[in-house]
């Protein structure tokens, strides 16, 4: 298993991952900028969730693993901001801890800018309620590798599927 100890689900959304982790007995907590999503977490019986933006990361220190799933890291803004958040994640993670994040694979073709980056605007719907709109910056796995190597994280692996990938990094 890549993840153990206290787990922080960054951008936990409506709590699907947290509900699973807590159900498996993990000490897992999370936050999301969207109050509607956090309320849905609570309605599902998920505990340890709060409303907040990426700036509250230090409040969770220390953690043993950070999970930025469903392309949450992509919602951080441009690549410079994403790099800053990778560094902030490193600071709150225990030695030997794990970082997991994913993105869609951005290929250099006619539908993209050609630099391995693609942006769009996303707004989640929770039943009859609409969440906040935000820009997502998707980036190619080769860029993810460069971003991780530009911080203190040690890249363990990139698990690639056809149109998506998962990064596993460790704090050594």
Secondary structure, DSSP 8 states (H G I E B T S, - for coil): ----SEEEEET-TTSHHHHHHHHTT-EEEEEES-HHHHHHHHHTT--SEEE--GGGGGGG-SEEEEEETTTTGGGG-SHHHHHHHHHHHHHHEEEEEEEEEEEE---SSTTS-SSSEEEEEEEEEETTEEEEEEEEEEE-HHHHHHHHHTSS-EEEEEEE-SSEEEEEEE--
